[in-house]
């Protein structure tokens, strides 16, 4: 992956106001893989005190999308065309970590996956499995 694409992903992530609102950080960018972490803030919990599924989905979708973007030429973008989430366990702890990866790159669709983990007392618990497709968008 070129330095230009990594910088593009970092700049794009920094421009996402939702990620700022959630306190999310881009923690790793490698070809076909991206990791995003976010604290479980009082403002992103559901009524039982666990991380809200919206937080889980948001960082998982972004991690998968940026993983897809990392495989494309620097002048391309991606859009999510569909994303499925299986919630496996409650998001207990201080932080969520989403690890997105490309399963199958393609010219028209890129199949992606995100695994989301809750971090509590140094232990990661797998709380969500997401699968979906991203659509490459070429420049006009």
Buried (B, 14 or more C-beta within 10 A) or exposed (E): BEEEBBEBBEEBBEEBEEBEEBBBBBBEBEEBBBBBBBBBBEEBBEEEEBBBBEBBBBBBBBBBBBBBBBBBEEEBBBEBEEBEBEBEEBBBBEBBBBBBBBBEBBEEBBBBBBBBBBBBEEEBBEBBBBBBBBBBEEEE
